Amino acid sequence: MLKINNIEVRYHHSILVLKEVSLEIPDDSIVALLGANGAGKTTTLKAISGILRVEVGEITDGTIELDGTRIDLLSTEEIFRLGITLVMEGRRIFEHLAVEEDLCVGRKRGPIQEDLDMVYSYFPRLKDLRKKTSGFLSGGEQQMLVIGAGLMAHPRYLLLDEPSLGLSPLLTEEIFKIIGRIRLEEKTSILLVEQNAIAALNVSDYGYVLENGKMVLGGPTEKLRDNEDIKEFYLGLSQIGSRKSYREVKRYRRRKSWLEGEA
């Protein structure tokens, strides 16, 4: 199990971004992390993967543990070797490499073709495009590429940052179906950061909500889907079922006891 225990994160030794954030990612599970822009979702992923240090950030309190062993003091490379892979939003690809070359960057040792065949089984389109320059792919194809590159490392834990960003509803649905398959077929645990709360809750087992750097709610996804605050504030549904935009929400009940009470 990957466990985050009351971590506090600061940038430049002064800017507090995360406050007492805790969450658990059990083996063979998909966990969704929801929240508005600026809530601290991406920072949480960077804290787990060790990338914070590159951005003048640091964990100033709390711990991160893998199977009971502390890993937050390890380097990014050491964390990666333990089987934790981060797929960052923005489709970070090597634009001048061919698709198949891009897939092989940073992979662990072993038979290359077997790994490529595994990725192509999830993303057949990439096999057709394997000799095409990555920078000329569409947004959806690039998203498939970065997830495929992450899979090449055979991660035990895959951290996905906004995989549906900028994609059409049809392609978003396809990506989330593939994420579900990866969990089942590769036995990969996934921490899914998403703005698309409906899609994230439909594919995940458990979810958390971050607000202004603090965890305010957590529970099994079926309970979150039925929670009136989630319906109104994140799913855009009022109590009578009418659509509401994020800015139109007039009531957002902040309960200090959410985690203990309604989770």
NORHU-V889107 format. One record per pair of residues at least 12 apart in sequence whose ideal C-beta (glycine too) atoms are under 10 Angstrom apart, sorted by sequence separation. I is the first residue (numbers start at 1). J is the second residue. D is the distance in whole Angstrom. If there is no record, write none. Layout:
I/J/D + I/J/D
This chain:
6/18/10 + 7/19/9 + 8/20/7 + 9/21/8 + 21/33/10 + 33/45/8 + 43/55/9 + 47/59/6 + 93/105/9 + 100/112/9 + 103/115/8 + 104/116/8 + 125/137/9 + 129/141/6 + 134/146/10 + 163/175/6 + 164/176/7 + 192/204/6 + 197/209/9 + 206/218/7 + 207/219/7 + 217/229/7 + 232/244/7 + 234/246/8 + 236/248/9 + 238/250/10 + 239/251/10 + 6/19/9 + 7/20/8 + 8/21/8 + 59/72/5 + 66/79/8 + 69/82/9 + 71/84/8 + 103/116/6 + 125/138/10 + 128/141/10 + 147/160/7 + 163/176/8 + 179/192/7 + 190/203/9 + 191/204/9 + 194/207/10 + 206/219/7 + 207/220/8 + 216/229/9 + 217/230/7 + 231/244/9 + 233/246/8 + 236/249/8 + 238/251/9 + 4/18/9 + 6/20/5 + 7/21/5 + 43/57/7 + 50/64/9 + 58/72/10 + 59/73/9 + 116/130/8 + 146/160/9 + 190/204/8 + 206/220/6 + 207/221/5 + 5/20/9 + 6/21/7 + 7/22/8 + 47/62/9 + 49/64/10 + 64/79/9 + 67/82/9 + 125/140/8 + 126/141/7 + 129/144/9 + 134/149/10 + 146/161/10 + 160/175/9 + 163/178/9 + 164/179/10 + 190/205/10 + 192/207/9 + 205/220/7 + 206/221/6 + 207/222/10 + 209/224/8 + 234/249/9 + 5/21/9 + 6/22/5 + 7/23/9 + 48/64/6 + 66/82/6 + 100/116/7 + 103/119/6 + 125/141/6 + 129/145/9 + 147/163/7 + 163/179/7 + 176/192/9 + 189/205/10 + 204/220/9 + 205/221/6 + 206/222/10 + 207/223/9 + 208/224/9 + 232/248/10 + 233/249/5 + 4/21/6 + 5/22/6 + 47/64/7 + 66/83/8 + 103/120/9 + 143/160/10 + 146/163/9 + 191/208/10 + 193/210/9 + 204/221/5 + 205/222/9 + 206/223/9 + 207/224/5 + 217/234/10 + 232/249/6 + 4/22/6 + 5/23/9 + 48/66/10 + 66/84/7 + 123/141/9 + 126/144/6 + 176/194/9 + 203/221/9 + 206/224/9 + 207/225/9 + 209/227/9 + 232/250/9 + 233/251/9 + 234/252/10 + 3/22/8 + 4/23/5 + 5/24/9 + 21/40/7 + 100/119/10 + 125/144/6 + 126/145/6 + 143/162/10 + 144/163/10 + 160/179/7 + 202/221/8 + 232/251/7 + 233/252/5 + 3/23/8 + 4/24/7 + 44/64/10 + 52/72/9 + 64/84/10 + 100/120/10 + 103/123/10 + 123/143/10 + 124/144/10 + 125/145/10 + 143/163/6 + 176/196/8 + 179/199/9 + 183/203/8 + 201/221/5 + 204/224/9 + 207/227/10 + 209/229/9 + 229/249/10 + 232/252/7 + 233/253/9 + 2/23/9 + 3/24/5 + 4/25/8 + 17/38/9 + 18/39/10 + 19/40/9 + 23/44/8 + 50/71/8 + 85/106/9 + 123/144/4 + 126/147/10 + 143/164/8 + 158/179/9 + 179/200/10 + 183/204/9 + 200/221/8 + 201/222/9 + 209/230/7 + 232/253/9 + 2/24/7 + 3/25/8 + 17/39/10 + 18/40/5 + 21/43/9 + 49/71/10 + 50/72/8 + 53/75/8 + 54/76/7 + 122/144/8 + 123/145/8 + 126/148/6 + 143/165/8 + 160/182/10 + 172/194/10 + 176/198/10 + 180/202/9 + 183/205/9 + 211/233/9 + 229/251/9 + 1/24/6 + 2/25/4 + 3/26/9 + 17/40/6 + 18/41/10 + 21/44/6 + 25/48/9 + 48/71/8 + 50/73/9 + 53/76/7 + 103/126/7 + 126/149/10 + 143/166/8 + 176/199/5 + 180/203/5 + 201/224/6 + 202/225/8 + 207/230/8 + 228/251/9 + 229/252/7 + 1/25/7 + 2/26/8 + 16/40/10 + 48/72/8 + 50/74/6 + 52/76/9 + 99/123/10 + 102/126/10 + 123/147/8 + 140/164/10 + 142/166/10 + 143/167/6 + 158/182/7 + 172/196/7 + 175/199/9 + 176/200/8 + 179/203/6 + 180/204/9 + 200/224/10 + 201/225/5 + 209/233/9 + 229/253/5 + 1/26/5 + 2/27/9 + 17/42/10 + 18/43/6 + 23/48/10 + 47/72/7 + 50/75/6 + 51/76/6 + 83/108/10 + 119/144/9 + 122/147/8 + 123/148/5 + 158/183/9 + 178/203/10 + 179/204/9 + 209/234/7 + 228/253/8 + 229/254/9 + 1/27/6 + 17/43/5 + 18/44/7 + 21/47/8 + 50/76/4 + 80/106/8 + 99/125/10 + 100/126/8 + 119/145/9 + 122/148/7 + 139/165/9 + 140/166/9 + 172/198/10 + 173/199/7 + 176/202/7 + 177/203/8 + 227/253/10 + 229/255/8 + 2/29/10 + 17/44/9 + 49/76/6 + 50/77/8 + 81/108/8 + 99/126/6 + 100/127/9 + 103/130/8 + 139/166/5 + 140/167/6 + 144/171/9 + 155/182/10 + 163/190/10 + 169/196/9 + 172/199/6 + 176/203/5 + 197/224/9 + 198/225/9 + 207/234/10 + 1/29/9 + 50/78/8 + 51/79/9 + 80/108/9 + 99/127/9 + 102/130/10 + 119/147/9 + 120/148/8 + 123/151/9 + 139/167/6 + 140/168/7 + 143/171/8 + 147/175/8 + 158/186/9 + 164/192/10 + 175/203/10 + 176/204/10 + 197/225/9 + 2/31/9 + 17/46/10 + 18/47/7 + 50/79/5 + 99/128/9 + 100/129/9 + 101/130/9 + 119/148/4 + 122/151/7 + 138/167/10 + 139/168/9 + 143/172/10 + 163/192/7 + 165/194/9 + 167/196/9 + 173/202/10 + 201/230/8 + 229/258/8 + 17/47/9 + 46/76/10 + 49/79/6 + 50/80/8 + 99/129/5 + 100/130/4 + 101/131/9 + 118/148/9 + 119/149/8 + 140/170/9 + 141/171/10 + 144/174/9 + 148/178/10 + 156/186/10 + 158/188/5 + 159/189/10 + 160/190/6 + 161/191/9 + 162/192/9 + 163/193/9 + 164/194/7 + 165/195/7 + 169/199/9 + 9/40/8 + 48/79/8 + 49/80/8 + 98/129/9 + 99/130/5 + 100/131/7 + 102/133/9 + 103/134/9 + 119/150/10 + 140/171/4 + 143/174/10 + 144/175/8 + 147/178/8 + 151/182/7 + 155/186/9 + 156/187/8 + 157/188/7 + 158/189/7 + 159/190/8 + 160/191/7 + 161/192/9 + 162/193/6 + 163/194/7 + 164/195/8 + 165/196/9 + 227/258/9 + 11/43/8 + 98/130/7 + 99/131/7 + 100/132/9 + 101/133/9 + 102/134/5 + 116/148/9 + 119/151/6 + 139/171/8 + 140/172/9 + 143/175/6 + 147/179/8 + 150/182/10 + 154/186/8 + 156/188/7 + 157/189/5 + 158/190/5 + 159/191/5 + 160/192/5 + 161/193/5 + 162/194/6 + 164/196/5 + 230/262/10 + 98/131/5 + 99/132/6 + 101/134/8 + 102/135/10 + 115/148/10 + 118/151/7 + 119/152/6 + 138/171/9 + 155/188/6 + 156/189/7 + 157/190/7 + 158/191/8 + 159/192/8 + 160/193/7 + 161/194/9 + 162/195/6 + 163/196/9 + 197/230/7 + 201/234/9 + 229/262/9 + 9/43/6 + 50/84/8 + 98/132/7 + 99/133/8 + 100/134/10 + 118/152/8 + 140/174/8 + 144/178/8 + 154/188/8 + 155/189/9 + 157/191/7 + 158/192/9 + 159/193/8 + 160/194/8 + 162/196/9 + 197/231/10 + 200/234/10 + 201/235/8 + 228/262/10 + 9/44/8 + 17/52/10 + 49/84/6 + 51/86/7 + 98/133/6 + 99/134/6 + 102/137/9 + 140/175/8 + 147/182/8 + 151/186/7 + 155/190/9 + 164/199/6 + 227/262/6 + 7/43/10 + 48/84/7 + 49/85/8 + 50/86/9 + 97/133/7 + 98/134/7 + 115/151/8 + 116/152/8 + 118/154/9 + 163/199/9 + 164/200/9 + 197/233/9 + 198/234/9 + 226/262/10 + 227/263/9 + 7/44/8 + 9/46/8 + 49/86/4 + 51/88/8 + 96/133/7 + 97/134/6 + 99/136/10 + 115/152/5 + 151/188/8 + 163/200/9 + 197/234/4 + 198/235/6 + 217/254/10 + 9/47/6 + 48/86/8 + 49/87/10 + 95/133/7 + 96/134/8 + 97/135/9 + 99/137/7 + 115/153/9 + 150/188/9 + 196/234/10 + 197/235/6 + 198/236/9 + 216/254/7 + 217/255/8 + 224/262/9 + 8/47/10 + 18/57/10 + 45/84/10 + 49/88/9 + 94/133/10 + 95/134/6 + 96/135/6 + 115/154/8 + 195/234/9 + 197/236/9 + 198/237/10 + 216/255/8 + 219/258/9 + 223/262/7 + 224/263/9 + 4/44/7 + 7/47/6 + 17/57/7 + 22/62/8 + 27/67/9 + 46/86/7 + 94/134/6 + 95/135/3 + 102/142/10 + 112/152/9 + 160/200/10 + 216/256/9 + 218/258/8 + 219/259/8 + 223/263/7 + 7/48/9 + 11/52/8 + 15/56/10 + 18/59/8 + 20/61/8 + 21/62/8 + 24/65/10 + 25/66/10 + 45/86/6 + 93/134/5 + 94/135/8 + 95/136/8 + 211/252/9 + 217/258/4 + 218/259/5 + 10/52/10 + 15/57/9 + 18/60/9 + 19/61/9 + 20/62/7 + 45/87/9 + 46/88/8 + 93/135/7 + 95/137/9 + 99/141/8 + 103/145/7 + 107/149/8 + 110/152/10 + 216/258/6 + 217/259/7 + 218/260/10 + 219/261/10 + 4/47/8 + 9/52/7 + 12/55/10 + 13/56/8 + 18/61/10 + 19/62/10 + 45/88/8 + 91/134/9 + 99/142/10 + 102/145/6 + 103/146/10 + 106/149/7 + 211/254/8 + 215/258/9 + 216/259/8 + 219/262/7 + 220/263/8 + 4/48/7 + 11/55/7 + 12/56/5 + 13/57/10 + 16/60/8 + 18/62/9 + 42/86/10 + 45/89/9 + 93/137/8 + 102/146/9 + 105/149/7 + 106/150/9 + 107/151/9 + 108/152/8 + 110/154/8 + 215/259/7 + 217/261/10 + 218/262/9 + 219/263/4 + 11/56/6 + 12/57/8 + 13/58/7 + 99/144/9 + 100/145/10 + 103/148/6 + 104/149/8 + 107/152/4 + 108/153/5 + 217/262/7 + 218/263/5 + 2/48/7 + 10/56/10 + 11/57/5 + 12/58/9 + 42/88/8 + 91/137/9 + 99/145/6 + 102/148/9 + 103/149/5 + 106/152/8 + 107/153/6 + 108/154/6 + 217/263/7 + 10/57/7 + 11/58/8 + 13/60/8 + 42/89/7 + 95/142/9 + 102/149/6 + 103/150/10 + 105/152/8 + 106/153/7 + 107/154/9 + 108/155/10 + 9/57/6 + 10/58/6 + 41/89/10 + 91/139/7 + 93/141/10 + 103/151/9 + 104/152/7 + 9/58/7 + 10/59/8 + 91/140/10 + 93/142/6 + 99/148/9 + 103/152/6 + 125/174/10 + 209/258/8 + 8/58/9 + 9/59/6 + 10/60/5 + 91/141/9 + 92/142/9 + 93/143/10 + 99/149/10 + 102/152/10 + 209/259/10 + 8/59/7 + 9/60/7 + 10/61/9 + 91/142/4 + 94/145/10 + 123/174/10 + 195/246/10 + 208/259/9 + 7/59/5 + 8/60/5 + 9/61/9 + 90/142/10 + 91/143/6 + 93/145/6 + 123/175/10 + 7/60/9 + 8/61/4 + 9/62/9 + 91/144/10 + 92/145/10 + 93/146/6 + 7/61/7 + 8/62/6 + 89/143/10 + 91/145/7 + 92/146/6 + 209/263/10 + 4/59/10 + 6/61/7 + 7/62/4 + 91/146/5 + 94/149/9 + 122/177/10 + 123/178/7 + 208/263/9 + 5/61/10 + 6/62/4 + 7/63/7 + 87/143/9 + 90/146/9 + 91/147/10 + 93/149/8 + 122/178/5 + 207/263/10 + 5/62/5 + 6/63/8 + 7/64/7 + 89/146/9 + 92/149/9 + 121/178/10 + 122/179/9 + 206/263/9 + 4/62/7 + 5/63/5 + 88/146/8 + 4/63/8 + 5/64/7 + 25/84/10 + 87/146/5 + 122/181/6 + 3/63/8 + 4/64/5 + 5/65/7 + 87/147/6 + 121/181/9 + 122/182/7 + 3/64/7 + 4/65/8 + 87/148/10 + 2/64/8 + 3/65/5 + 87/149/8 + 88/150/10 + 2/65/7 + 3/66/8 + 87/150/4 + 122/185/8 + 1/65/8 + 2/66/6 + 3/67/9 + 85/149/9 + 86/150/8 + 87/151/9 + 118/182/10 + 121/185/9 + 122/186/9 + 1/66/8 + 2/67/8 + 3/68/8 + 5/70/9 + 7/72/8 + 85/150/5 + 1/67/6 + 85/151/8 + 1/68/8 + 3/70/10 + 5/72/9 + 85/152/9 + 118/185/9 + 3/71/10 + 4/72/9 + 85/153/5 + 87/155/9 + 118/186/8 + 2/71/9 + 84/153/9 + 85/154/9 + 86/155/9 + 92/161/10 + 83/153/8 + 85/155/4 + 83/154/8 + 84/155/6 + 85/156/9 + 86/157/9 + 87/158/7 + 88/159/9 + 89/160/9 + 90/161/8 + 91/162/10 + 81/153/9 + 83/155/5 + 84/156/7 + 85/157/7 + 86/158/8 + 87/159/7 + 88/160/9 + 89/161/4 + 90/162/8 + 91/163/10 + 80/153/7 + 82/155/9 + 83/156/3 + 84/157/5 + 85/158/6 + 86/159/4 + 87/160/5 + 88/161/5 + 89/162/4 + 82/156/8 + 83/157/6 + 84/158/8 + 85/159/7 + 86/160/8 + 87/161/6 + 88/162/9 + 89/163/8 + 91/165/8 + 80/155/8 + 82/157/9 + 83/158/9 + 84/159/7 + 85/160/9 + 86/161/7 + 87/162/10 + 89/164/10 + 90/165/8 + 91/166/9 + 87/163/7 + 89/165/6 + 90/166/10 + 89/166/9 + 79/157/10 + 2/82/10 + 2/83/10 + 2/84/7 + 67/156/10 + 66/156/9 + 66/157/8 + 85/188/9 + 87/190/10 + 89/193/8 + 83/188/9 + 84/189/10 + 86/191/9 + 88/193/10 + 89/194/10 + 83/189/9 + 89/195/10 + 84/191/9 + 49/157/9 + 48/157/8 + 49/159/6 + 48/159/6 + 46/159/9 + 45/159/5 + 44/159/9 + 45/160/8 + 46/161/9 + 45/161/6 + 42/159/10 + 44/161/10 + 45/162/10 + 42/161/6 + 41/161/8 + 42/162/8 + 41/162/8 + 31/157/10 + 33/159/9 + 33/160/10 + 28/156/10 + 29/157/10 + 30/158/9 + 33/161/9 + 27/156/8 + 27/157/9 + 30/160/9 + 25/157/6 + 25/159/9 + 48/191/7 + 30/176/10 + 45/191/7 + 44/191/8 + 45/192/10 + 45/193/6 + 30/179/7 + 44/193/8 + 30/180/7 + 41/191/10 + 41/192/10 + 42/193/6 + 30/182/9 + 41/193/4 + 30/183/5 + 41/194/8 + 2/156/9 + 29/183/8 + 30/184/10 + 39/193/10 + 41/195/9 + 2/157/5 + 28/183/7 + 1/157/10 + 28/184/9 + 2/159/9 + 28/186/10 + 30/188/9 + 31/189/8 + 32/190/9 + 33/191/6 + 34/192/9 + 35/193/8 + 37/195/8 + 28/187/6 + 29/188/10 + 30/189/7 + 31/190/7 + 32/191/8 + 33/192/7 + 34/193/8 + 35/194/9 + 36/195/8 + 27/187/8 + 28/188/8 + 29/189/5 + 30/190/5 + 31/191/5 + 32/192/5 + 33/193/5 + 34/194/7 + 35/195/9 + 27/188/10 + 28/189/6 + 29/190/8 + 30/191/8 + 31/192/7 + 32/193/8 + 33/194/8 + 34/195/8 + 27/189/6 + 28/190/10 + 29/191/9 + 30/192/6 + 31/193/10 + 32/194/6 + 34/196/9 + 35/197/9 + 26/189/7 + 34/197/5 + 25/189/5 + 32/196/10 + 44/208/9 + 25/190/8 + 32/197/8 + 25/191/5 + 34/200/6 + 44/210/7 + 32/199/9 + 33/200/8 + 34/201/8 + 41/208/9 + 43/210/9 + 23/191/8 + 32/200/4 + 41/209/10 + 31/200/10 + 32/201/6 + 41/210/6 + 44/213/9 + 30/200/9 + 32/202/9 + 34/204/10 + 39/209/8 + 40/210/5 + 43/213/8 + 32/203/8 + 33/204/9 + 39/210/4 + 40/211/9 + 44/215/9 + 32/204/4 + 38/210/10 + 39/211/6 + 40/212/8 + 41/213/10 + 30/203/6 + 31/204/6 + 32/205/9 + 34/207/6 + 35/208/8 + 36/209/10 + 38/211/10 + 39/212/7 + 40/213/4 + 30/204/4 + 31/205/7 + 32/206/7 + 33/207/7 + 34/208/7 + 35/209/6 + 36/210/8 + 38/212/8 + 39/213/7 + 40/214/8 + 29/204/8 + 30/205/6 + 31/206/5 + 32/207/4 + 33/208/5 + 34/209/5 + 35/210/4 + 36/211/7 + 38/213/9 + 39/214/9 + 40/215/9 + 29/205/5 + 30/206/8 + 31/207/7 + 32/208/7 + 33/209/8 + 34/210/7 + 35/211/6 + 36/212/9 + 39/215/10 + 28/205/9 + 29/206/7 + 30/207/9 + 31/208/7 + 32/209/9 + 33/210/7 + 34/211/10 + 35/212/9 + 39/216/9 + 35/213/9 + 26/205/8 + 35/214/10 + 25/205/10 + 26/206/8 + 35/215/9 + 25/206/8 + 35/216/9 + 24/206/8 + 33/215/9 + 35/217/10 + 23/206/9 + 34/217/9 + 23/207/10 + 24/208/9 + 23/208/5 + 33/218/10 + 22/208/9 + 2/189/7 + 4/191/10 + 21/208/9 + 23/210/9 + 31/218/9 + 1/189/9 + 2/191/8 + 21/210/7 + 32/221/7 + 31/221/9 + 34/224/8 + 30/221/9 + 18/210/8 + 21/213/7 + 23/215/7 + 32/224/8 + 19/212/8 + 20/213/9 + 21/214/7 + 22/215/6 + 18/212/10 + 19/213/5 + 20/214/7 + 21/215/5 + 24/218/9 + 17/212/10 + 18/213/5 + 19/214/5 + 20/215/7 + 23/218/7 + 17/213/5 + 18/214/8 + 19/215/9 + 22/218/9 + 34/230/8 + 16/213/7 + 18/215/9 + 36/233/9 + 36/234/8 + 34/233/10 + 35/234/8 + 34/234/6 + 34/235/10 + 4/208/10 + 9/213/8 + 8/213/9 + 6/215/10 + 37/246/10 + 36/246/7 + 4/215/9 + 22/259/8
